[in-house]
Amino acid sequence: MTKSVSIVMATLNSERTIEMALLALRNQEYPQQLVDIMVIDGGSTDRTLEIAQKYGCRVINNPKVDP
C-alpha cells in the first residue's frame, strides 16, 4: 500500500530557487497523485507564486511572514 506524502515549503521571493526544487520533487518516481506540495508564502513580490501554481502546488498565504 502506497501512502500519500505532504511536502511543506516556506517561501519568500524564492523565484530563483523554487522551480529547481519543485522540478526535482515532481520528477521523483513516487506516484505524483499521492504527493501534495504546500507552498507557504510570506508575501512574495516576484514570480514565486506563479511558479508554484505551474507545478500544481497548494499556495497558502502567510501575511505575518512567520516561520
DOBAMAR-15362 format. One line per field, with one value per residue: residue number from 1; residue in three letters; chain; x negated, z, y negated of N, C-alpha, C, O in turn. Coordinates in pm, whole numbers. Example, Ala and Ser with C-alpha at 12.3 -4.5 7.8 and 13.67 -1.06 7.14 Angstrom:
n c(1 | 2)
res c(ala | ser)
chain c(A | A)
n_c1 c(-1319 | -1285)
n_c3 c(780 | 708)
n_c2 c(569 | 225)
ca_c1 c(-1230 | -1367)
ca_c3 c(780 | 714)
ca_c2 c(450 | 106)
c_c1 c(-1320 | -1290)
c_c3 c(780 | 787)
c_c2 c(330 | -3)
o_c1 c(-1424 | -1341)
o_c3 c(846 | 804)
o_c2 c(332 | -114)
This chain:
n c(1 | 2 | 3 | 4 | 5 | 6 | 7 | 8 | 9 | 10 | 11 | 12 | 13 | 14 | 15 | 16 | 17 | 18 | 19 | 20 | 21 | 22 | 23 | 24 | 25 | 26 | 27 | 28 | 29 | 30 | 31 | 32 | 33 | 34 | 35 | 36 | 37 | 38 | 39 | 40 | 41 | 42 | 43 | 44 | 45 | 46 | 47 | 48 | 49 | 50 | 51 | 52 | 53 | 54 | 55 | 56 | 57 | 58 | 59 | 60 | 61 | 62 | 63 | 64 | 65 | 66 | 67)
res c(met | thr | lys | ser | val | ser | ile | val | met | ala | thr | leu | asn | ser | glu | arg | thr | ile | glu | met | ala | leu | leu | ala | leu | arg | asn | gln | glu | tyr | pro | gln | gln | leu | val | asp | ile | met | val | ile | asp | gly | gly | ser | thr | asp | arg | thr | leu | glu | ile | ala | gln | lys | tyr | gly | cys | arg | val | ile | asn | asn | pro | lys | val | asp | pro)
chain c(A | A | A | A | A | A | A | A | A | A | A | A | A | A | A | A | A | A | A | A | A | A | A | A | A | A | A | A | A | A | A | A | A | A | A | A | A | A | A | A | A | A | A | A | A | A | A | A | A | A | A | A | A | A | A | A | A | A | A | A | A | A | A | A | A | A | A)
n_c1 c(-83 | -70 | -149 | -23 | -206 | -301 | -445 | -596 | -675 | -832 | -823 | -960 | -988 | -1122 | -1187 | -1423 | -1506 | -1294 | -1175 | -1362 | -1367 | -1097 | -1074 | -1253 | -1114 | -878 | -980 | -1033 | -1004 | -791 | -439 | -278 | -18 | 18 | -133 | -145 | -213 | -270 | -295 | -395 | -360 | -522 | -443 | -547 | -684 | -774 | -795 | -733 | -484 | -347 | -513 | -491 | -221 | -228 | -344 | -150 | -105 | 35 | 109 | 55 | 119 | -83 | -59 | -185 | -448 | -561 | -767)
n_c3 c(0 | -99 | 44 | 92 | 53 | 208 | 142 | 271 | 193 | 284 | 166 | 36 | -188 | -368 | -629 | -775 | -691 | -643 | -861 | -944 | -718 | -707 | -953 | -913 | -712 | -849 | -1043 | -921 | -878 | -729 | -700 | -839 | -797 | -535 | -401 | -223 | -244 | -49 | -56 | 151 | 168 | 235 | 140 | -117 | -383 | -629 | -897 | -758 | -667 | -906 | -1028 | -842 | -873 | -1134 | -1101 | -973 | -699 | -371 | -256 | 27 | 196 | 411 | 572 | 791 | 776 | 935 | 1063)
n_c2 c(118 | -212 | -520 | -854 | -1163 | -1463 | -1773 | -2055 | -2380 | -2669 | -2999 | -3304 | -3539 | -3357 | -3306 | -3250 | -2996 | -2817 | -2683 | -2489 | -2324 | -2235 | -2105 | -1894 | -1756 | -1684 | -1516 | -1278 | -921 | -844 | -800 | -1069 | -1160 | -1114 | -1294 | -1587 | -1915 | -2188 | -2528 | -2770 | -3097 | -3402 | -3652 | -3708 | -3907 | -3856 | -3615 | -3383 | -3265 | -3222 | -3032 | -2823 | -2753 | -2662 | -2413 | -2273 | -2317 | -2368 | -2683 | -2872 | -3161 | -3356 | -3616 | -3735 | -3671 | -3480 | -3212)
ca_c1 c(0 | -146 | -90 | -40 | -315 | -284 | -570 | -568 | -786 | -816 | -885 | -951 | -1067 | -1209 | -1182 | -1549 | -1535 | -1178 | -1147 | -1453 | -1321 | -970 | -1103 | -1313 | -1008 | -785 | -1047 | -1051 | -927 | -676 | -316 | -256 | 117 | 12 | -224 | -81 | -314 | -211 | -387 | -351 | -429 | -524 | -418 | -640 | -651 | -833 | -718 | -727 | -351 | -320 | -589 | -431 | -97 | -267 | -376 | -34 | -117 | 134 | 43 | 117 | 58 | -121 | -86 | -268 | -584 | -609 | -820)
ca_c3 c(0 | -110 | 126 | 40 | 111 | 207 | 149 | 305 | 158 | 320 | 61 | 33 | -304 | -398 | -774 | -827 | -650 | -621 | -976 | -940 | -610 | -745 | -1062 | -852 | -644 | -948 | -1123 | -843 | -927 | -642 | -772 | -817 | -747 | -390 | -350 | -201 | -212 | 2 | -52 | 250 | 117 | 325 | 73 | -230 | -484 | -756 | -967 | -675 | -666 | -1043 | -1048 | -756 | -936 | -1254 | -1059 | -905 | -554 | -297 | -202 | 148 | 227 | 549 | 570 | 903 | 744 | 1046 | 1021)
ca_c2 c(0 | -334 | -626 | -990 | -1240 | -1607 | -1848 | -2194 | -2469 | -2810 | -3081 | -3450 | -3583 | -3243 | -3285 | -3195 | -2858 | -2731 | -2597 | -2374 | -2236 | -2173 | -2013 | -1774 | -1682 | -1629 | -1414 | -1157 | -806 | -825 | -839 | -1211 | -1186 | -1097 | -1395 | -1716 | -2016 | -2311 | -2641 | -2869 | -3215 | -3516 | -3780 | -3727 | -4007 | -3813 | -3512 | -3262 | -3204 | -3177 | -2908 | -2720 | -2710 | -2587 | -2277 | -2215 | -2329 | -2446 | -2802 | -2925 | -3290 | -3380 | -3760 | -3778 | -3629 | -3398 | -3083)
c_c1 c(-88 | -74 | -112 | -148 | -280 | -419 | -533 | -693 | -751 | -889 | -867 | -1046 | -1171 | -1215 | -1308 | -1566 | -1415 | -1152 | -1236 | -1408 | -1193 | -988 | -1163 | -1207 | -914 | -848 | -1075 | -964 | -804 | -551 | -276 | -116 | 123 | -79 | -151 | -189 | -242 | -319 | -326 | -429 | -412 | -508 | -514 | -590 | -713 | -743 | -702 | -591 | -312 | -390 | -529 | -303 | -124 | -293 | -265 | -39 | 6 | 59 | 124 | 43 | 34 | -158 | -174 | -415 | -645 | -667 | -718)
c_c3 c(0 | -35 | 61 | 119 | 100 | 225 | 173 | 274 | 200 | 216 | 89 | -78 | -343 | -547 | -828 | -798 | -649 | -739 | -977 | -833 | -649 | -859 | -1009 | -782 | -744 | -1035 | -1045 | -900 | -842 | -715 | -739 | -769 | -595 | -323 | -343 | -159 | -172 | 9 | 42 | 220 | 210 | 257 | -41 | -328 | -619 | -817 | -885 | -685 | -803 | -1070 | -965 | -819 | -1061 | -1221 | -974 | -754 | -496 | -236 | -84 | 183 | 377 | 560 | 683 | 880 | 862 | 993 | 1045)
c_c2 c(-125 | -446 | -762 | -1063 | -1387 | -1674 | -1994 | -2276 | -2611 | -2893 | -3230 | -3496 | -3478 | -3210 | -3216 | -3047 | -2764 | -2636 | -2474 | -2274 | -2164 | -2074 | -1883 | -1690 | -1614 | -1521 | -1285 | -1044 | -778 | -870 | -984 | -1245 | -1171 | -1201 | -1529 | -1815 | -2143 | -2417 | -2745 | -2996 | -3335 | -3650 | -3808 | -3831 | -3973 | -3705 | -3383 | -3192 | -3151 | -3044 | -2795 | -2667 | -2629 | -2440 | -2214 | -2219 | -2401 | -2563 | -2853 | -3054 | -3302 | -3529 | -3810 | -3747 | -3555 | -3267 | -2972)
o_c1 c(-172 | 47 | -208 | -178 | -234 | -497 | -449 | -803 | -650 | -1003 | -774 | -1168 | -1291 | -1245 | -1298 | -1634 | -1432 | -1112 | -1188 | -1411 | -1182 | -924 | -1127 | -1210 | -876 | -776 | -1135 | -863 | -721 | -556 | -243 | -96 | 222 | -100 | -101 | -249 | -164 | -422 | -220 | -550 | -302 | -555 | -557 | -470 | -704 | -623 | -660 | -586 | -249 | -331 | -518 | -280 | -49 | -267 | -287 | 17 | 70 | -44 | 245 | -79 | 118 | -276 | -233 | -500 | -765 | -623 | -745)
o_c3 c(89 | -48 | -15 | 234 | -4 | 312 | 102 | 323 | 156 | 180 | 156 | -62 | -350 | -584 | -917 | -874 | -654 | -719 | -1007 | -856 | -626 | -861 | -1055 | -791 | -724 | -1095 | -1100 | -965 | -880 | -787 | -625 | -705 | -533 | -202 | -444 | -53 | -249 | 74 | 15 | 244 | 256 | 308 | -58 | -352 | -712 | -790 | -942 | -709 | -813 | -1130 | -1014 | -819 | -1091 | -1303 | -911 | -688 | -563 | -171 | -94 | 199 | 459 | 557 | 672 | 957 | 888 | 890 | 1016)
o_c2 c(-142 | -463 | -782 | -1030 | -1433 | -1636 | -2050 | -2246 | -2666 | -2863 | -3273 | -3493 | -3505 | -3096 | -3132 | -2978 | -2642 | -2521 | -2364 | -2153 | -2043 | -1969 | -1774 | -1568 | -1499 | -1441 | -1193 | -1071 | -696 | -970 | -1015 | -1348 | -1210 | -1196 | -1579 | -1801 | -2199 | -2398 | -2800 | -3003 | -3366 | -3751 | -3922 | -3842 | -4052 | -3704 | -3281 | -3072 | -3046 | -2954 | -2683 | -2546 | -2535 | -2352 | -2110 | -2132 | -2482 | -2544 | -2875 | -3055 | -3265 | -3563 | -3918 | -3793 | -3566 | -3217 | -2855)
